Amino acid sequence: MNNYTLTLNPAAEGNAPLTVDLLNVKKAALILRALNHKLRQQMIKLIDEQGRITVTDIYVKLRLEQSVASQHLAVLRKAGFVNTIREGKFIYYSVNADRMIELNKFVESLLN
């Protein structure tokens, strides 16, 4: 075993050992954690309602400091939940619907 894998012996005799990629587990946890935050959930809802929105509009509507809004948007962007597009000096955020669908399917598969 190294720091990135965990090898388990299967319960059923004759099955090959199971190797769990712990680095991927950590990455998945970070993605789930990105959306498991009330403020980020509010941001996603606001972005979805507006279709596309600037960081300025987000922090004004949610009554946040600009730095707080930017930090949370960075988490959402890194997890792939929002897309950005630059138009001149403005960066617009929109919800990445495909990523949200992927997340929903993944969570449902974990729970079923």
N, C-alpha and C positions, 0 to 999 in steps of 0.2 A: 504494500500500500504506500502511495506517495501522498502528498498534501492535497492532491486534486481528485483522487479516486477513492472509493470505498468498495471493497470486494466482499460480497456476502455469499454464503453457501445457501443454496436454495432449500426450501423445506422438503420438496419432493426428491426422492432418491433418483439418481440418474440424470438430473438436470445440470446443465453447465453453471458454474458460478456466475453470479450477477455482479457486474461492475457499475457503480453509480458515479457519474461524472459530477463531482462536488462543485466544480467551477460553474457548470451550467445551472446547478441548483441555486448557487449564490446569485447568478445573473437573473434567474427567474424570480427569486425572492425580491431583488431590487426593483424589478418591473412591477410586481404586485404591490410592493410598498409604495411605489410612486403614485398609485391611484388610491391607496388606502390612507388618505389624509383629507380631512374635511375641507381645508382651504383649496387644495388642488381639485377636489371634486366640484367645489363652487366655481373654480376657474374653468374647468371643462364645460360645466353647464352654461356658464356665461358665453364662452366662445361658441358653443353649439347654438345657442339662442341667437347670437349675432351673425353667425356664419363665418365671419372673419373679423378680427379686431386687433388693435395695436396694444402694446403693453401699457401705454399711457391710458387708454380707455379702460383697460382692466384694473389698473390700480386706482383710478378715480372712482369707478363704479363699485369696487369692493372696499374702498377706503383703506388702502394699504400704502405703505411706503414703496417707492419705486423699486428699491433694492430687494425688498421681500417678494414683490411680484416677479421680478426678474429671476430670483433664485428658484422659486417654485416652477416657473415656466421652463427653466433649464432642466429641472428634474423630469418634467413632463415631456420635453423635447428629447432628452436622452433616452427615455423609455419608449419613445416613438408614438406617444399619444397625441401629439400636436405636430402640425406641419407649419413651416414658415415660408413666407415669400416676401422678397424685398421689392418695394416700389418706391424708387427715389430714396428719400431719407427715412421712409417708414418701413417697418417690418410688421407684416400681418400674420397673426396666428389663426389657424383653423384646426378643427378636430380631424384627426386621422381615423376616419370611420372604419377602414379596413383593419387597422390595428385594434380598435375597440371590439370588432367582431371576433378577431383572433383571440383576444383576451377572454371574451365571453365564452367562446367554445372551450378554451383551455380550462377555465374555472369550472364549467359544467362537467367536463370530463373528470376533473379531480373529485367532484362531489358525487358523481354517479358510480 
